């Protein structure tokens, strides 16, 4: 998948600089334009990765882009029409179909009951998960993120600087995937750090 290849091509320093630029690199990797001034529903991508929920990067077949929710995903607008925005914001060089930053709500269920899997009948290309820290290296916590694929496998990670999404949003992001395969990369990192602290 072209999107996952782009994610793997990102150098660690590209994901650990100023958040505004890191977010633009995530959009590029996901096949999306940075359109912070467009109208919602008309290609606006300023929400992508900037709150707790819009942290799934979903690619879809062109015939699925106009799918509506029809009440199938709890907590999401009944219709949730996104097709026009997807076509405007998607980068053609990633391939046919389109990309969108979809809601991860419902990802903690098995099988996942989020917008990607239910509305667009697609796997996620990647999910951004903000990780709790340890007292030693990250006393506030949630300053580092993992990018994981649909199976929960780690693709890349970053520790951005600058004006991050609010702490409450980053905390809610992790809570929304707790207990699922998507939290495992963060949990493994926490265990490694705790073990290192015990032997220091």
C-alpha positions as MATLAB code, in Angstrom:
seq = 'XXXXXXXXXXXXXXXXXXXXXXXXXXXXXXXXXXXXXXXXXXXXXXXXXXXXXXXXXXXXXXXXXXXXXXXXXXXXXXXXXXXXXXXXXXXXXXXXXXXXXXXXXXXXXXXXXXXXXXXXXXXXXXXXXXXXXXXXXXXXXXXXXXXXXXXXXXXXXXXXXXXXXXXXXXXXXXXXXXXXXXXXXXXXXXXXXXXXXXXX';
ca = [
       0.000    0.000    0.000;
       1.425    3.348   -1.077;
       0.398    5.093    2.144;
       2.224    2.645    4.403;
       5.314    2.931    2.194;
       5.180    6.705    2.641;
       4.844    6.332    6.412;
       7.840    4.015    6.578;
       9.844    6.520    4.507;
       9.462    9.241    7.157;
      12.685    9.770    9.096;
      12.387    9.949   12.912;
      13.341   13.623   12.878;
      10.456   14.355   10.492;
       8.042   13.082   13.140;
       9.765   14.811   16.055;
       9.840   18.417   14.886;
       7.251   21.134   15.282;
       3.768   19.618   15.451;
       2.371   21.794   12.665;
       4.980   20.449   10.246;
       4.726   16.882   11.581;
       0.976   16.976   10.968;
       1.560   18.133    7.394;
       3.920   15.191    6.857;
       1.259   12.818    8.208;
      -1.280   14.259    5.776;
       1.197   13.835    2.894;
       1.924   10.259    3.928;
      -1.790    9.558    4.034;
      -2.428   10.992    0.604;
      -4.191   14.156    1.794;
      -3.713   17.832    1.042;
      -3.294   20.300    3.902;
      -6.437   22.413    3.472;
      -6.956   24.241    6.783;
      -8.991   27.034    5.193;
     -11.460   24.965    3.185;
     -15.039   24.614    4.368;
     -15.996   21.452    6.286;
     -17.343   18.982    3.779;
     -15.418   20.691    0.970;
     -11.954   19.287    1.602;
     -11.216   20.785    5.044;
      -8.428   18.773    6.697;
      -7.570   21.069    9.620;
      -9.204   18.596   11.998;
      -7.004   15.667   10.944;
      -4.835   14.396   13.840;
      -5.678   17.553   15.821;
      -8.220   16.031   18.228;
      -8.656   12.696   19.984;
     -10.963   11.172   17.405;
      -9.910   12.055   13.839;
      -6.713    9.985   14.030;
      -7.389    7.170   11.563;
      -5.982    7.535    8.071;
      -8.322    5.576    5.850;
      -7.912    4.773    2.186;
     -10.914    3.525    0.268;
     -12.083    2.285   -3.089;
     -13.523    5.016   -5.266;
     -16.962    3.382   -5.209;
     -17.025    3.533   -1.381;
     -16.209    7.261   -1.001;
     -19.874    8.313   -1.102;
     -20.971    5.764    1.494;
     -22.973    7.248    4.364;
     -23.025    6.119    7.962;
     -26.800    5.527    8.149;
     -26.549    5.300   11.925;
     -24.238    2.264   11.937;
     -21.380    3.855   13.935;
     -22.488    5.006   17.383;
     -21.737    8.656   18.143;
     -21.266    9.655   14.485;
     -23.686   11.831   12.482;
     -26.468    9.686   10.994;
     -25.525   10.423    7.355;
     -21.903   11.650    7.646;
     -21.523   12.386    3.897;
     -17.812   12.816    3.108;
     -17.485   12.003   -0.591;
     -17.019   15.545   -1.944;
     -14.408   16.404    0.675;
     -12.534   13.164    0.032;
     -12.305   13.874   -3.700;
     -11.121   17.464   -3.149;
      -8.483   16.653   -0.514;
      -7.060   13.368   -1.817;
      -3.702   13.316   -3.630;
      -4.029   11.496   -6.933;
      -0.485   10.095   -6.901;
      -1.308    7.776   -3.990;
      -3.647    5.824   -6.261;
      -7.281    5.481   -7.275;
      -9.968    5.901   -4.673;
      -9.327    8.396   -1.928;
      -8.069    9.075    1.587;
      -9.656   10.600    4.648;
      -8.932   11.214    8.321;
     -11.771    9.266    9.898;
     -13.036    8.881   13.460;
     -11.460    6.119   15.545;
     -14.456    5.896   17.912;
     -15.361    2.205   18.112;
     -11.824    0.970   17.385;
     -11.619   -0.704   20.807;
     -14.233   -3.294   19.775;
     -13.470   -6.544   17.989;
     -14.008   -6.418   15.108;
     -13.478   -2.640   15.041;
     -16.727   -0.663   14.742;
     -15.264    2.628   13.539;
     -15.973    4.732   10.455;
     -13.199    3.136    8.377;
     -14.361   -0.426    8.866;
     -18.127    0.152    8.972;
     -18.931    3.146    6.758;
     -16.143    2.745    4.194;
     -15.669   -1.041    4.453;
     -11.933   -0.488    4.604;
      -8.994   -1.267    6.802;
      -7.082    1.710    8.164;
      -3.771    2.578    6.532;
      -2.539    3.874    9.896;
      -3.782    5.099   13.243;
      -2.113    7.765   15.389;
      -2.101    6.830   19.091;
      -0.740    9.195   21.757;
       1.122    7.200   24.418;
       1.189    7.621   28.182;
       4.699    8.348   29.415;
       6.670    7.254   32.435;
       7.587    9.513   35.300;
      11.251    9.346   34.366;
      11.152   10.393   30.726;
       7.760   12.047   30.263;
       6.197   13.256   33.524;
       3.229   14.908   31.814;
       2.727   12.006   29.432;
       1.190   11.879   25.988;
       3.970   13.771   24.207;
       4.891   10.809   21.988;
       2.788    8.973   19.446;
       2.842    5.674   17.606;
       1.589    5.082   14.080;
       0.169    1.575   13.841;
      -1.403   -0.361   10.981;
      -4.741   -2.169   10.881;
      -3.282   -5.108   12.757;
      -1.798   -2.886   15.473;
       1.784   -3.314   14.221;
       4.117   -0.351   14.697;
       4.950    1.585   11.515;
       6.643    4.682   12.944;
       6.744    6.904   16.025;
       7.400   10.523   16.875;
       7.851   12.981   19.714;
       6.774   16.338   18.255;
       7.363   19.726   19.807;
       5.499   23.015   19.715;
       1.733   23.463   20.066;
       0.435   19.899   20.381;
      -3.276   19.063   20.515;
      -4.619   19.751   24.032;
      -3.516   17.236   26.679;
      -7.123   16.177   27.320;
      -7.517   15.262   23.634;
      -4.300   13.225   23.665;
      -5.395   11.390   26.809;
      -8.827   10.631   25.354;
      -7.176    9.334   22.200;
      -5.330    6.625   24.131;
      -8.385    5.795   26.265;
     -10.406    5.227   23.090;
      -8.129    2.337   22.031;
      -7.273    0.883   25.463;
      -7.689   -2.871   25.567;
      -7.425   -3.200   21.789;
      -4.670   -4.258   19.400;
      -4.109   -0.586   18.571;
      -2.816    0.178   22.073;
      -0.214   -2.604   22.117;
       2.662   -0.593   20.612;
       2.273    2.110   23.274;
       1.911   -0.472   26.028;
       5.064   -2.303   24.882;
       7.007    0.956   24.862;
       5.819    1.724   28.395;
       6.877   -1.730   29.603;
      10.319   -1.363   28.014;
      10.830    2.001   29.716;
       9.643    0.675   33.076;
      12.041   -2.277   32.793;
      14.905    0.034   31.887;
      14.074    2.206   34.888;
      14.096   -0.818   37.207;
      17.609   -1.769   36.103;
      19.053    1.746   36.062;
];
